[in-house]
Amino acid sequence: MKKLFFSWLVLSLLNSCMSYGPSQEEDFDYSEGEGVFITNEGNFMYSNATLSYYNKYNNTVENRLFSRANAYALGDVAQSMVIHKGVGYIVVNNSSLVVAINVNTMKVAGQITGLVSPRYMHFLSDTKAYITDLYAGRITIVNPQTFQVTGYVDTGIHTSTEQMVQYGNYVFINCWSYDNTILVIDTRTDQVVDSIKTGIQPTSLVIDKNDKIWALTDGGYEGRIYGHEAPSLYRIEAATREIAQTFTFNLGDWPSEVKLNGTRDTLYFINRSIWRMAVTDSRLPVRPFVEEQNTLFYGLGVDPGNSEVYVADAIDYSQPGIVYRYSPQGTPLDSIRVGITPGSFCFR
């Protein structure tokens, strides 16, 4: 669930009697080769989230991997995934948990529970990680090896924490829903020690090779009490926490999903089409990297190994989506049919 914007009209057209889990477990072995996991959000309240895996060397895809390997459904809204030491941690937002799997066999290794509405997970060490939350005024601290909650970071009035990047001992976290803040947490004390004000609703952030943090805002929604403004892209000095430059979009634009290439010198983001710019550019790009053509671009990922670009098309949020793969030069390489509402990518 990226933003909880799925239309109830679309949901009412879905078949509520569908079954999303097989009757028996299947065996998988992905111990060799590289590829990319795609988390498919499914539909809010339908518990039809799925996991896909694309093998980029033989151009094959396996869908519904989690349910096929474990004989039960993944849950309600797969938000994000991260891999650490051979274990994949899938954040299942509306099921209020993180499911850990062996990335070779897809079998469940454990679960982290006691969460409200988890969004993203960031590793500080083998035994410590942060989990952000859409509705809780805190960030959950967990031990990924034991799958246990070990503490919390109090975020006060900021109840919508999202993505995380780290600079030295400090983690920067954007606060999205009805907020305009990036929090700075000292990982040694697990306390908020600073904050950076941005435009309305920062949606995502990355840190480039020059230690500049890039944050996108969506500008809010017309008619909402929190306000509505033109969205912006911010370049922030990680060392000083000062905004170095602001790139302003047009009112009515809806940028999202800022990403970096493998060398962390080129940005990509969605604004209906897919756009690309160097981290040294002084203005927003004028020509799209991939132009929108009867598509609903919803998710974006860039392979850190070879900088190939993966773009998820949600189509209509009710049928299986499509992932398009492009070379770093923008040449189409492949298209992949995956699950409902593909939203995020996790490279191995």
C-alpha positions in Angstrom: 0.0 0.0 0.0 1.9 3.0 -1.2 -0.5 5.7 -0.4 -3.9 4.0 0.4 -5.3 5.5 -2.8 -7.0 2.4 -4.2 -10.5 3.0 -5.4 -13.2 1.2 -3.6 -15.0 1.1 -6.9 -12.1 -1.0 -8.4 -12.1 -3.2 -5.3 -15.8 -3.9 -5.6 -15.2 -5.4 -9.0 -12.7 -8.0 -7.7 -13.8 -11.5 -6.9 -14.0 -11.8 -3.2 -14.0 -15.6 -3.4 -10.6 -15.9 -5.0 -8.0 -18.1 -3.3 -4.4 -16.8 -3.1 -2.6 -19.8 -1.6 -1.8 -23.3 -2.9 -2.8 -26.4 -1.1 0.7 -27.7 -0.7 4.3 -26.4 -0.5 6.6 -26.3 -3.5 10.4 -26.6 -3.4 12.6 -23.9 -4.9 16.4 -23.4 -5.1 17.7 -20.0 -6.0 21.2 -20.5 -4.5 22.9 -19.6 -7.8 22.5 -16.6 -10.0 21.2 -13.1 -9.4 17.9 -11.5 -10.0 15.3 -9.2 -8.5 12.3 -9.7 -6.2 9.2 -7.7 -7.0 6.7 -7.1 -4.1 3.2 -7.0 -5.5 1.0 -5.0 -3.0 -2.3 -6.6 -4.1 -5.4 -4.8 -2.9 -6.0 -3.1 0.4 -8.1 -5.4 2.7 -7.9 -8.4 0.3 -4.8 -10.1 1.6 -3.7 -10.9 -1.9 -0.2 -9.5 -1.8 2.3 -11.7 -3.7 6.1 -12.1 -4.3 7.6 -12.4 -7.8 11.2 -13.2 -8.8 12.8 -12.3 -12.1 16.0 -14.1 -13.2 17.6 -11.5 -15.5 20.0 -13.9 -17.1 17.5 -16.3 -18.6 14.6 -13.8 -18.6 12.2 -15.9 -16.6 9.8 -14.9 -13.9 8.2 -16.9 -11.1 5.0 -15.4 -9.6 3.3 -16.1 -6.2 6.6 -17.5 -4.9 5.8 -17.0 -1.2 2.5 -18.8 -1.2 3.8 -21.6 -3.4 6.8 -22.2 -1.1 4.9 -21.9 2.2 1.3 -23.0 1.3 -0.3 -19.8 2.7 -0.8 -16.3 1.6 1.8 -13.5 2.2 -0.8 -11.2 3.7 -2.3 -7.8 3.1 -0.3 -5.2 1.1 3.4 -6.1 0.6 5.0 -2.6 1.0 8.8 -3.2 0.6 11.6 -5.8 0.9 15.2 -5.7 2.0 17.8 -8.5 2.0 20.4 -8.9 4.8 22.8 -11.9 5.1 20.8 -14.2 2.9 17.4 -13.4 4.6 14.8 -11.4 2.8 12.6 -9.2 5.0 9.2 -8.5 3.5 7.3 -5.6 5.1 3.6 -6.5 5.0 1.9 -3.2 5.8 -1.7 -3.9 6.5 -0.9 -7.2 8.1 1.2 -5.3 10.7 4.2 -7.6 10.4 7.5 -8.3 8.7 8.0 -11.8 7.2 11.5 -13.1 6.9 12.3 -15.7 4.2 15.3 -17.6 3.1 16.0 -16.1 -0.3 17.2 -19.4 -1.8 14.3 -21.5 -0.8 11.6 -18.9 -0.2 10.7 -20.7 3.1 9.7 -18.6 6.1 12.5 -18.0 8.6 10.6 -15.9 11.1 8.2 -13.0 11.6 8.4 -9.7 13.4 5.1 -8.8 15.0 3.8 -6.1 17.3 3.9 -3.4 14.6 1.1 -1.1 13.7 1.4 -0.2 10.0 5.1 -1.0 9.0 6.6 0.6 5.8 10.4 0.2 5.5 13.2 -1.6 7.2 16.8 -0.3 7.6 19.7 -2.3 9.0 22.2 -0.8 11.4 24.0 -4.0 12.2 23.4 -7.8 12.2 21.5 -7.4 15.4 19.8 -4.0 15.0 17.3 -2.6 12.5 14.8 0.2 12.3 11.2 -0.2 11.0 9.2 2.9 10.1 5.4 3.1 10.5 2.6 4.9 8.8 0.4 5.4 11.8 2.6 5.1 14.9 4.4 7.9 16.6 7.5 5.8 16.9 10.1 3.8 14.9 10.4 0.2 16.0 13.9 -1.2 16.9 14.3 -4.9 16.3 16.8 -7.6 16.5 16.6 -9.2 13.0 18.3 -12.4 14.2 15.8 -13.1 16.9 12.8 -11.3 15.2 12.1 -9.6 18.5 11.2 -6.0 19.2 13.9 -4.5 21.4 12.8 -0.8 21.7 11.5 2.3 20.1 12.5 5.7 18.8 9.9 8.2 19.9 9.0 10.5 17.0 6.4 12.6 18.8 3.9 14.2 16.6 5.4 12.7 13.5 3.2 9.6 13.0 4.0 8.8 9.3 7.7 7.7 9.0 8.8 6.3 5.6 12.1 5.7 3.9 15.5 5.9 5.5 19.1 6.7 4.5 22.2 6.8 6.7 25.1 9.2 6.9 27.6 8.2 9.6 25.9 7.6 12.8 22.7 9.4 11.7 19.6 8.1 9.9 17.4 10.5 8.0 13.8 9.6 7.7 11.1 11.4 5.7 7.7 11.9 7.4 5.1 11.7 4.6 1.3 11.9 5.5 0.2 15.4 6.5 3.8 16.3 7.4 6.7 18.3 6.0 9.7 17.0 7.9 12.8 14.8 7.6 13.9 13.5 11.0 17.5 12.9 12.0 18.1 10.1 14.4 21.3 9.4 16.3 21.7 5.6 16.1 23.9 5.5 19.1 21.2 6.9 21.4 18.1 6.0 19.3 16.8 9.6 19.7 15.6 12.3 17.3 18.3 14.9 17.4 17.4 17.2 14.6 14.8 17.8 11.8 14.7 19.4 8.4 11.6 21.2 7.0 10.7 20.5 3.4 7.6 21.2 1.3 4.3 19.3 1.9 4.6 15.5 2.2 8.1 14.2 1.4 7.5 10.8 -0.2 11.0 9.3 -0.7 14.7 10.0 -0.3 18.2 8.7 -1.3 21.8 9.7 -0.6 24.1 10.1 -3.6 27.9 9.5 -3.9 28.6 13.1 -2.8 26.7 12.7 0.4 23.8 14.8 -0.8 20.4 13.7 0.3 17.6 13.9 -2.3 14.0 14.1 -1.2 10.8 14.4 -3.2 7.6 16.0 -2.0 4.2 15.4 -3.5 2.7 18.8 -2.6 -0.4 17.4 -0.8 -3.9 17.3 -2.2 -6.2 19.9 -3.5 -8.9 20.8 -1.0 -7.2 19.1 2.0 -6.8 21.1 5.2 -3.0 20.5 5.3 -2.6 22.4 2.1 -1.7 22.0 -1.5 1.3 23.3 -3.3 3.6 22.5 -6.2 5.8 19.5 -5.4 9.6 19.8 -5.2 12.8 17.9 -5.3 15.3 18.9 -2.6 19.1 18.5 -2.5 20.3 18.5 1.2 23.8 18.5 2.6 24.0 15.4 4.8 26.8 16.9 6.8 25.2 20.2 7.6 21.6 19.2 7.2 21.0 22.3 5.1 18.9 22.5 1.9 21.3 23.3 -0.9 18.9 23.5 -3.8 15.2 23.2 -4.5 13.8 22.0 -7.8 10.1 23.0 -8.2 7.6 21.0 -10.3 4.3 22.3 -11.7 1.3 22.4 -9.6 -0.6 19.2 -10.3 2.5 17.1 -10.9 2.8 14.0 -8.8 6.5 13.0 -8.5 7.4 9.9 -6.6 10.0 7.1 -6.1 13.3 8.9 -6.4 16.1 6.3 -7.0 19.8 6.2 -7.8 21.8 4.2 -10.3 24.5 1.8 -9.3 27.3 4.5 -9.1 24.9 6.8 -7.3 25.5 9.7 -9.7 22.2 9.7 -11.5 18.7 10.1 -10.2 15.5 8.6 -11.5 11.9 9.4 -10.5 8.3 9.0 -11.6 6.2 11.9 -12.7 3.7 10.1 -14.9 6.7 9.4 -17.2 10.1 8.2 -15.9 12.7 11.0 -15.6 16.5 11.0 -15.2 19.0 13.6 -14.1 22.6 13.8 -13.0 23.2 14.6 -9.3 25.2 17.6 -10.5 22.4 19.1 -12.7 21.1 22.5 -11.9 17.6 22.1 -13.3 15.0 19.4 -13.7 15.1 17.4 -17.0 13.0 18.5 -19.9 12.8 15.2 -21.7 11.6 11.9 -20.1 13.8 8.9 -19.9 10.7 6.7 -20.6 7.6 8.4 -21.8 4.2 7.5 -20.4 2.1 5.7 -23.0 -1.2 4.4 -21.7 0.6 3.3 -18.6 0.2 3.8 -14.9 3.8 3.9 -13.6 3.7 3.0 -9.9 7.0 1.5 -8.9 10.6 2.1 -9.8 13.9 0.3 -9.2 17.5 0.6 -10.5 19.8 -2.4 -10.3 22.9 -1.4 -8.2 25.0 -3.9 -10.2 24.4 -2.8 -13.8 22.1 0.3 -13.5 19.3 -1.3 -15.5 16.0 0.3 -14.8 12.8 -1.5 -13.7 9.5 0.2 -14.0 6.2 -1.2 -12.6 3.0 -0.5 -14.4 0.0 -1.1 -12.1 -2.4 -0.9 -15.1 -5.7 -0.6 -13.2 -4.8 -1.9 -9.7 -7.0 -5.0 -10.3 -5.3 -7.2 -12.9 -1.7 -8.5 -12.8 0.7 -5.7 -13.4 3.7 -5.4 -15.8 7.3 -4.7 -15.1 9.4 -3.1 -17.9 13.2 -3.4 -17.9 15.4 -0.8 -19.6 19.1 -0.5 -20.2 20.9 2.5 -18.6 20.6 4.2 -22.0 16.8 3.7 -22.1 16.6 0.8 -24.5 13.7 -1.6 -23.8 15.0 -5.0 -22.8 12.1 -7.0 -21.5 8.6 -6.9 -20.1 7.4 -9.1 -17.3 3.8 -10.0 -16.1 3.8 -10.1 -12.3 1.2 -9.7 -9.6 -1.5 -7.1 -8.7 0.0 -3.7 -8.1 3.7 -4.2 -8.3 5.3 -1.6 -6.1 8.9 -2.2 -5.1 12.1 -4.0 -6.2 14.7 -5.8 -4.1 17.9 -6.8 -5.9 20.1 -9.7 -5.0 
